[in-house]
Amino acid sequence: MAFHAFPLFSSFPSVNQHMSSTLKSLRALSDPTRLRIVALLEKDELSVNELQEITRMGQSRISTHLGLLQDSGLVQSRREGKRTFYRLNPQANGDAGEFIDLAIRGAKELVEQESDQINLKRILNRRREQAQVYFNQIAGRFDRVYGPGRSWQAFGHLLLRILPPLVVADLGAGEGLLSELLARRSRKVIAVDNSEKIVAFGAAKAKKNNLKNLEFRLGDLQNPPIEPHSVDLAVLSQALHHAEEPAKAIEAAYKLLKPHGQILILDLLKHNFEKARELYGDRWLGFPESDLHRWLEQAGFKKIEISVVAREEQPPHFETVLASAEK
Ligand SMILES: C[S@@+](CC[C@H](N)C(=O)[O-])C[C@H]1O[C@@H](n2cnc3c(N)ncnc32)[C@H](O)[C@@H]1O
C-alpha cells in the first residue's frame, strides 16, 4: 500500500476548532512526511538539523511538521544549549501509543524508508564521533574569523606531513593536482585517468617536477590497471560522478586495496543543477549519502563514515561530500 497525503480535515473547519487529542493525532499522522518523522524518532531523539540531514528536507518544512506532531502530543521536545531535540512522547499510551505503532508500520511502506534508515544509522554513528562534529563547527567558523597566516592551504600542508608513506591509487586523477601533493609524502602514487591527453600532460608535469614516485596510467575507473591487493589508499576525488556505474568503480577500488586499506571519496552531494552535464561533462548529478553508503557496504567496506564537508557560497551551492571506509 502506498501512502498519500490526504486532506482529512480540510473540509471540516468546525472540527479543527475544538479538536480532541484523538482527532489531533489522526490529523498529525495524515501526512507521509510526518509518518517518516515518527519512524525516525523511534530509536532516538533527533534535532531539526539531524532530521534535515536524514530526510534532505528544508528546515521550515520539518519544523512545521514537528509543530503539528508536538501539538498532537505524539512528540515532545527538550532544549540543550542552542539546539532542540525531539522524541516520541514516552507517556503516549492507549490510543496515542497505538497511533505511534501504526505510524511506524505505515512508514515502512514508504519508498523513503530505506534511505531514511541508512541515513539515521549514519547520523547516530556520527554522534558517537564527537571529533567530527567539532571539526564541522570549526570549519564553519574558519572562514568568518580572520587569523593572520591561517589558511586551508597551510592546514593542507600540515596534514600532508602526517601522512605515512603509503601506496596510493588516485582514480580519475585528472592532471594530477592531488596526486602531485600526495606524491610528496607517499611511497608511490598511481594516477589513473581514461583521457589519453590528460595522462600525457600529467605524466610530463610529474617528470618536470621531478616526482619519480608518481606514475600516470591510462585506464578506466571501473577496471583500473592496478594489481589487486597492492594499494594502501584509493582516492576518488570528483571522479565518481563521471563513472558509468559508480557502484562498479567502488567495487574495483575494493579489489585493488590491501587488507585494511582505505578508500576516500570526495564528490558532490546530490543536486539538481542539470547544466553540470553540459558544462562539466558530469554523468551523475552528485549522489545522496545513502547511495554512497549502500555501494560501499555492498562492495564489502567497513567503518563507513560519510559527511558533507563543504558548501559553496555561490549558486547552485554545490555541496561536497566526503566518504571514507576500510577494507
Ligand atoms: C573532475 S576531474 C577530477 C580530477 C581530480 N581527481 C581532481 O579532483 O582534481 C574528473 C576526471 O576523471 C576522468 N574520468 C572520467 N571518466 C573516467 C573513467 N570512466 N575512468 C577514468 N577516468 C575518468 C576525467 O578524464 C577527468 O580527468
The ligand as an ORCA input file, in Angstrom:
! r2SCAN-3c Opt
* xyz 0 1
  C      36.528     16.429    -12.430
  S      38.000     15.631    -12.907
  C      38.713     15.318    -11.313
  C      40.189     15.335    -11.334
  C      40.897     15.166     -9.987
  N      40.588     13.901     -9.380
  C      40.624     16.300     -9.060
  O      39.976     16.124     -8.030
  O      41.066     17.418     -9.331
  C      37.445     14.053    -13.439
  C      38.493     13.257    -14.163
  O      38.001     11.920    -14.301
  C      38.360     11.433    -15.590
  N      37.407     10.374    -15.949
  C      36.119     10.492    -16.359
  N      35.559      9.277    -16.546
  C      36.517      8.374    -16.254
  C      36.566      6.954    -16.273
  N      35.495      6.247    -16.610
  N      37.713      6.346    -15.915
  C      38.801      7.077    -15.560
  N      38.820      8.413    -15.526
  C      37.704      9.064    -15.865
  C      38.319     12.657    -16.499
  O      39.160     12.491    -17.625
  C      38.816     13.759    -15.552
  O      40.203     13.938    -15.684
*
